[in-house]
Every structure is written in C-alpha cells, then in structure tokens.
Amino acid sequence: MAEINDLTQNVLDKVRAKEAAELEDLEKELASEKDQATKAIADDLQNDMDQAQSASQAELQRQKQSYENKMRNQILQGKQHLIDQSYQAAIDQLNAMDSSQFADLIKDALKQVPSGQAVAVEMGEFSQNILSDQDKTAIQNADSQVTFTERTVADRSGFILASQGMDYNFTFEAIIAELKDQLAPEIVKRGF
C-alpha cells in the first residue's frame, strides 16, 4: 500500500507541478498583457494630451490672430476717421471764407470757361449765403455773360459753372474728393 501511496503522491506532485507551471505561465501571460494594456492606455493618453495641447495652441493662435486683426482694423478705422475729419475740416474752412474771397474763387473759375460764352453759376446749398449781393453784381458787371441761378446744388458747398451743356464742378466736396485721390498714395506711403 505504501507503493500506492507513493504512486498517488508522485502523480499528485506531477499534477501540482504541472498546474504550478501552467499557473506561472498564465500569470506571466496576464502580466505581459497587463503591461501591454497599460502601455497602450498610456500611449493613448499621451496622444490625447498631445492632440489637446496642439488643438489648444492652434485655438490660442487663432484667437491671437483674430485679436490682432481686430486691433489693426480699429487702428485703421481710427486713422480713416481722422483723415475724414481733416477733409471735412478743409470743407468747413472753405465755407468760412468771406464774400470777397469767394468772389475771387468764382472769378478764377470763370477763367476756365471759354470767353464770350454764357455761364450760369449755381451755388451750393451750404455756400449760397457766402457771396454778397454786391460781389454778385461786381462779377456780373465784369462779364455780362454770367448769371446766378436761383437753384442750388443740394447738400454741397461751393458752386457749379454751366456753359453750353458743360458743367464745371467747383463744389468743395468734389475738389476735396479729387485731392483725396491724389493724396491717397502719399498718405499710404507715410504709414497712415
């Protein structure tokens, strides 16, 4: 019976050894799978963090560019407002001239119309009260072809000369607009 016990013990020891070896192999395999899964999770997490950081940096860069564009536009609007104010101030100064200066301006403008032609002077709405009746009469006495119309050029300063179907625009707004076009390249060059 001792042999049976030894044989049984021997078989049990072999089964235990085999089970222990299989258990050890299984534990190693599970540990390896766990390490691989942990590494994969860590890699995924790092990738997610890198992508989030890249997206965050891209968003910050976009916001920065948007802010810079907004600031640039505000500066340009401010500069444009200053330019517009300057041109309006020039028109206001022209409207502030006295009757004698305004009469001289009309006389100089009349020199551009061929002599001997009838000329109608149509005053701008904002300038109609600058020229005195005395200066009007003096202009008409100097050139009998000149007449002043009762009509006015709406929302304008200065005057228009009309002769033989041709209009000579001496409204201050038109003069300033022409100067704007001429001065625009210089203003841009100076960084305004």
MODELLER restraints for C-alpha pairs under 7 A, 6 or more apart:
rsr = mdl.restraints
at = mdl.atoms
rsr.add(forms.Gaussian(group=physical.xy_distance, feature=features.Distance(at['CA:79:A'], at['CA:192:A']), mean=6.63, stdev=0.5))
rsr.add(forms.Gaussian(group=physical.xy_distance, feature=features.Distance(at['CA:87:A'], at['CA:176:A']), mean=6.68, stdev=0.5))
rsr.add(forms.Gaussian(group=physical.xy_distance, feature=features.Distance(at['CA:91:A'], at['CA:172:A']), mean=6.03, stdev=0.5))
rsr.add(forms.Gaussian(group=physical.xy_distance, feature=features.Distance(at['CA:91:A'], at['CA:173:A']), mean=6.89, stdev=0.5))
rsr.add(forms.Gaussian(group=physical.xy_distance, feature=features.Distance(at['CA:95:A'], at['CA:127:A']), mean=6.31, stdev=0.5))
rsr.add(forms.Gaussian(group=physical.xy_distance, feature=features.Distance(at['CA:95:A'], at['CA:157:A']), mean=6.91, stdev=0.5))
rsr.add(forms.Gaussian(group=physical.xy_distance, feature=features.Distance(at['CA:98:A'], at['CA:130:A']), mean=6.48, stdev=0.5))
rsr.add(forms.Gaussian(group=physical.xy_distance, feature=features.Distance(at['CA:99:A'], at['CA:130:A']), mean=5.40, stdev=0.5))
rsr.add(forms.Gaussian(group=physical.xy_distance, feature=features.Distance(at['CA:99:A'], at['CA:131:A']), mean=4.54, stdev=0.5))
rsr.add(forms.Gaussian(group=physical.xy_distance, feature=features.Distance(at['CA:99:A'], at['CA:132:A']), mean=5.81, stdev=0.5))
rsr.add(forms.Gaussian(group=physical.xy_distance, feature=features.Distance(at['CA:99:A'], at['CA:135:A']), mean=6.98, stdev=0.5))
rsr.add(forms.Gaussian(group=physical.xy_distance, feature=features.Distance(at['CA:100:A'], at['CA:135:A']), mean=6.93, stdev=0.5))
rsr.add(forms.Gaussian(group=physical.xy_distance, feature=features.Distance(at['CA:102:A'], at['CA:131:A']), mean=6.39, stdev=0.5))
rsr.add(forms.Gaussian(group=physical.xy_distance, feature=features.Distance(at['CA:103:A'], at['CA:131:A']), mean=6.66, stdev=0.5))
rsr.add(forms.Gaussian(group=physical.xy_distance, feature=features.Distance(at['CA:103:A'], at['CA:135:A']), mean=6.22, stdev=0.5))
rsr.add(forms.Gaussian(group=physical.xy_distance, feature=features.Distance(at['CA:116:A'], at['CA:145:A']), mean=6.94, stdev=0.5))
rsr.add(forms.Gaussian(group=physical.xy_distance, feature=features.Distance(at['CA:117:A'], at['CA:145:A']), mean=6.41, stdev=0.5))
rsr.add(forms.Gaussian(group=physical.xy_distance, feature=features.Distance(at['CA:117:A'], at['CA:163:A']), mean=6.73, stdev=0.5))
rsr.add(forms.Gaussian(group=physical.xy_distance, feature=features.Distance(at['CA:118:A'], at['CA:145:A']), mean=4.46, stdev=0.5))
rsr.add(forms.Gaussian(group=physical.xy_distance, feature=features.Distance(at['CA:118:A'], at['CA:146:A']), mean=6.05, stdev=0.5))
rsr.add(forms.Gaussian(group=physical.xy_distance, feature=features.Distance(at['CA:118:A'], at['CA:163:A']), mean=5.93, stdev=0.5))
rsr.add(forms.Gaussian(group=physical.xy_distance, feature=features.Distance(at['CA:119:A'], at['CA:145:A']), mean=5.91, stdev=0.5))
rsr.add(forms.Gaussian(group=physical.xy_distance, feature=features.Distance(at['CA:119:A'], at['CA:146:A']), mean=4.83, stdev=0.5))
rsr.add(forms.Gaussian(group=physical.xy_distance, feature=features.Distance(at['CA:119:A'], at['CA:147:A']), mean=6.35, stdev=0.5))
rsr.add(forms.Gaussian(group=physical.xy_distance, feature=features.Distance(at['CA:119:A'], at['CA:161:A']), mean=6.35, stdev=0.5))
rsr.add(forms.Gaussian(group=physical.xy_distance, feature=features.Distance(at['CA:119:A'], at['CA:162:A']), mean=5.58, stdev=0.5))
rsr.add(forms.Gaussian(group=physical.xy_distance, feature=features.Distance(at['CA:119:A'], at['CA:163:A']), mean=4.76, stdev=0.5))
rsr.add(forms.Gaussian(group=physical.xy_distance, feature=features.Distance(at['CA:120:A'], at['CA:146:A']), mean=5.88, stdev=0.5))
rsr.add(forms.Gaussian(group=physical.xy_distance, feature=features.Distance(at['CA:120:A'], at['CA:147:A']), mean=4.92, stdev=0.5))
rsr.add(forms.Gaussian(group=physical.xy_distance, feature=features.Distance(at['CA:120:A'], at['CA:148:A']), mean=5.69, stdev=0.5))
rsr.add(forms.Gaussian(group=physical.xy_distance, feature=features.Distance(at['CA:120:A'], at['CA:149:A']), mean=6.38, stdev=0.5))
rsr.add(forms.Gaussian(group=physical.xy_distance, feature=features.Distance(at['CA:120:A'], at['CA:161:A']), mean=5.70, stdev=0.5))
rsr.add(forms.Gaussian(group=physical.xy_distance, feature=features.Distance(at['CA:120:A'], at['CA:162:A']), mean=5.09, stdev=0.5))
rsr.add(forms.Gaussian(group=physical.xy_distance, feature=features.Distance(at['CA:120:A'], at['CA:163:A']), mean=6.54, stdev=0.5))
rsr.add(forms.Gaussian(group=physical.xy_distance, feature=features.Distance(at['CA:121:A'], at['CA:147:A']), mean=6.09, stdev=0.5))
rsr.add(forms.Gaussian(group=physical.xy_distance, feature=features.Distance(at['CA:121:A'], at['CA:148:A']), mean=4.72, stdev=0.5))
rsr.add(forms.Gaussian(group=physical.xy_distance, feature=features.Distance(at['CA:121:A'], at['CA:149:A']), mean=6.05, stdev=0.5))
rsr.add(forms.Gaussian(group=physical.xy_distance, feature=features.Distance(at['CA:121:A'], at['CA:159:A']), mean=6.70, stdev=0.5))
rsr.add(forms.Gaussian(group=physical.xy_distance, feature=features.Distance(at['CA:121:A'], at['CA:160:A']), mean=5.89, stdev=0.5))
rsr.add(forms.Gaussian(group=physical.xy_distance, feature=features.Distance(at['CA:121:A'], at['CA:161:A']), mean=4.81, stdev=0.5))
rsr.add(forms.Gaussian(group=physical.xy_distance, feature=features.Distance(at['CA:121:A'], at['CA:162:A']), mean=6.54, stdev=0.5))
rsr.add(forms.Gaussian(group=physical.xy_distance, feature=features.Distance(at['CA:122:A'], at['CA:148:A']), mean=6.20, stdev=0.5))
rsr.add(forms.Gaussian(group=physical.xy_distance, feature=features.Distance(at['CA:122:A'], at['CA:149:A']), mean=5.41, stdev=0.5))
rsr.add(forms.Gaussian(group=physical.xy_distance, feature=features.Distance(at['CA:122:A'], at['CA:151:A']), mean=6.24, stdev=0.5))
rsr.add(forms.Gaussian(group=physical.xy_distance, feature=features.Distance(at['CA:122:A'], at['CA:152:A']), mean=5.64, stdev=0.5))
rsr.add(forms.Gaussian(group=physical.xy_distance, feature=features.Distance(at['CA:122:A'], at['CA:153:A']), mean=6.72, stdev=0.5))
rsr.add(forms.Gaussian(group=physical.xy_distance, feature=features.Distance(at['CA:122:A'], at['CA:159:A']), mean=5.53, stdev=0.5))
rsr.add(forms.Gaussian(group=physical.xy_distance, feature=features.Distance(at['CA:122:A'], at['CA:160:A']), mean=5.22, stdev=0.5))
rsr.add(forms.Gaussian(group=physical.xy_distance, feature=features.Distance(at['CA:122:A'], at['CA:161:A']), mean=6.45, stdev=0.5))
rsr.add(forms.Gaussian(group=physical.xy_distance, feature=features.Distance(at['CA:123:A'], at['CA:152:A']), mean=5.07, stdev=0.5))
rsr.add(forms.Gaussian(group=physical.xy_distance, feature=features.Distance(at['CA:123:A'], at['CA:153:A']), mean=6.16, stdev=0.5))
rsr.add(forms.Gaussian(group=physical.xy_distance, feature=features.Distance(at['CA:123:A'], at['CA:158:A']), mean=6.21, stdev=0.5))
rsr.add(forms.Gaussian(group=physical.xy_distance, feature=features.Distance(at['CA:123:A'], at['CA:159:A']), mean=4.32, stdev=0.5))
rsr.add(forms.Gaussian(group=physical.xy_distance, feature=features.Distance(at['CA:123:A'], at['CA:160:A']), mean=6.53, stdev=0.5))
rsr.add(forms.Gaussian(group=physical.xy_distance, feature=features.Distance(at['CA:124:A'], at['CA:152:A']), mean=5.25, stdev=0.5))
rsr.add(forms.Gaussian(group=physical.xy_distance, feature=features.Distance(at['CA:124:A'], at['CA:153:A']), mean=4.45, stdev=0.5))
rsr.add(forms.Gaussian(group=physical.xy_distance, feature=features.Distance(at['CA:124:A'], at['CA:154:A']), mean=6.47, stdev=0.5))
rsr.add(forms.Gaussian(group=physical.xy_distance, feature=features.Distance(at['CA:124:A'], at['CA:156:A']), mean=4.84, stdev=0.5))
rsr.add(forms.Gaussian(group=physical.xy_distance, feature=features.Distance(at['CA:124:A'], at['CA:157:A']), mean=4.46, stdev=0.5))
rsr.add(forms.Gaussian(group=physical.xy_distance, feature=features.Distance(at['CA:124:A'], at['CA:158:A']), mean=5.05, stdev=0.5))
rsr.add(forms.Gaussian(group=physical.xy_distance, feature=features.Distance(at['CA:124:A'], at['CA:159:A']), mean=5.03, stdev=0.5))
rsr.add(forms.Gaussian(group=physical.xy_distance, feature=features.Distance(at['CA:124:A'], at['CA:171:A']), mean=6.80, stdev=0.5))
rsr.add(forms.Gaussian(group=physical.xy_distance, feature=features.Distance(at['CA:125:A'], at['CA:152:A']), mean=5.28, stdev=0.5))
rsr.add(forms.Gaussian(group=physical.xy_distance, feature=features.Distance(at['CA:125:A'], at['CA:153:A']), mean=5.45, stdev=0.5))
rsr.add(forms.Gaussian(group=physical.xy_distance, feature=features.Distance(at['CA:125:A'], at['CA:154:A']), mean=5.27, stdev=0.5))
rsr.add(forms.Gaussian(group=physical.xy_distance, feature=features.Distance(at['CA:125:A'], at['CA:155:A']), mean=5.82, stdev=0.5))
rsr.add(forms.Gaussian(group=physical.xy_distance, feature=features.Distance(at['CA:125:A'], at['CA:156:A']), mean=5.56, stdev=0.5))
rsr.add(forms.Gaussian(group=physical.xy_distance, feature=features.Distance(at['CA:125:A'], at['CA:157:A']), mean=6.12, stdev=0.5))
rsr.add(forms.Gaussian(group=physical.xy_distance, feature=features.Distance(at['CA:126:A'], at['CA:155:A']), mean=6.80, stdev=0.5))
rsr.add(forms.Gaussian(group=physical.xy_distance, feature=features.Distance(at['CA:126:A'], at['CA:156:A']), mean=5.90, stdev=0.5))
rsr.add(forms.Gaussian(group=physical.xy_distance, feature=features.Distance(at['CA:126:A'], at['CA:157:A']), mean=4.81, stdev=0.5))
rsr.add(forms.Gaussian(group=physical.xy_distance, feature=features.Distance(at['CA:127:A'], at['CA:157:A']), mean=5.02, stdev=0.5))
rsr.add(forms.Gaussian(group=physical.xy_distance, feature=features.Distance(at['CA:127:A'], at['CA:158:A']), mean=5.65, stdev=0.5))
rsr.add(forms.Gaussian(group=physical.xy_distance, feature=features.Distance(at['CA:140:A'], at['CA:146:A']), mean=5.49, stdev=0.5))
rsr.add(forms.Gaussian(group=physical.xy_distance, feature=features.Distance(at['CA:140:A'], at['CA:147:A']), mean=6.73, stdev=0.5))
rsr.add(forms.Gaussian(group=physical.xy_distance, feature=features.Distance(at['CA:156:A'], at['CA:171:A']), mean=6.32, stdev=0.5))
rsr.add(forms.Gaussian(group=physical.xy_distance, feature=features.Distance(at['CA:156:A'], at['CA:173:A']), mean=6.72, stdev=0.5))
rsr.add(forms.Gaussian(group=physical.xy_distance, feature=features.Distance(at['CA:157:A'], at['CA:171:A']), mean=5.37, stdev=0.5))
rsr.add(forms.Gaussian(group=physical.xy_distance, feature=features.Distance(at['CA:157:A'], at['CA:172:A']), mean=5.41, stdev=0.5))
rsr.add(forms.Gaussian(group=physical.xy_distance, feature=features.Distance(at['CA:157:A'], at['CA:173:A']), mean=6.80, stdev=0.5))
rsr.add(forms.Gaussian(group=physical.xy_distance, feature=features.Distance(at['CA:158:A'], at['CA:170:A']), mean=5.91, stdev=0.5))
rsr.add(forms.Gaussian(group=physical.xy_distance, feature=features.Distance(at['CA:158:A'], at['CA:171:A']), mean=4.18, stdev=0.5))
rsr.add(forms.Gaussian(group=physical.xy_distance, feature=features.Distance(at['CA:158:A'], at['CA:172:A']), mean=5.20, stdev=0.5))
rsr.add(forms.Gaussian(group=physical.xy_distance, feature=features.Distance(at['CA:159:A'], at['CA:169:A']), mean=6.84, stdev=0.5))
rsr.add(forms.Gaussian(group=physical.xy_distance, feature=features.Distance(at['CA:159:A'], at['CA:170:A']), mean=5.21, stdev=0.5))
rsr.add(forms.Gaussian(group=physical.xy_distance, feature=features.Distance(at['CA:159:A'], at['CA:171:A']), mean=5.00, stdev=0.5))
rsr.add(forms.Gaussian(group=physical.xy_distance, feature=features.Distance(at['CA:160:A'], at['CA:167:A']), mean=6.51, stdev=0.5))
rsr.add(forms.Gaussian(group=physical.xy_distance, feature=features.Distance(at['CA:160:A'], at['CA:168:A']), mean=5.60, stdev=0.5))
rsr.add(forms.Gaussian(group=physical.xy_distance, feature=features.Distance(at['CA:160:A'], at['CA:169:A']), mean=4.72, stdev=0.5))
rsr.add(forms.Gaussian(group=physical.xy_distance, feature=features.Distance(at['CA:160:A'], at['CA:170:A']), mean=5.36, stdev=0.5))
rsr.add(forms.Gaussian(group=physical.xy_distance, feature=features.Distance(at['CA:160:A'], at['CA:171:A']), mean=6.43, stdev=0.5))
rsr.add(forms.Gaussian(group=physical.xy_distance, feature=features.Distance(at['CA:161:A'], at['CA:167:A']), mean=5.64, stdev=0.5))
rsr.add(forms.Gaussian(group=physical.xy_distance, feature=features.Distance(at['CA:161:A'], at['CA:168:A']), mean=4.95, stdev=0.5))
rsr.add(forms.Gaussian(group=physical.xy_distance, feature=features.Distance(at['CA:161:A'], at['CA:169:A']), mean=6.61, stdev=0.5))
rsr.add(forms.Gaussian(group=physical.xy_distance, feature=features.Distance(at['CA:162:A'], at['CA:168:A']), mean=6.28, stdev=0.5))
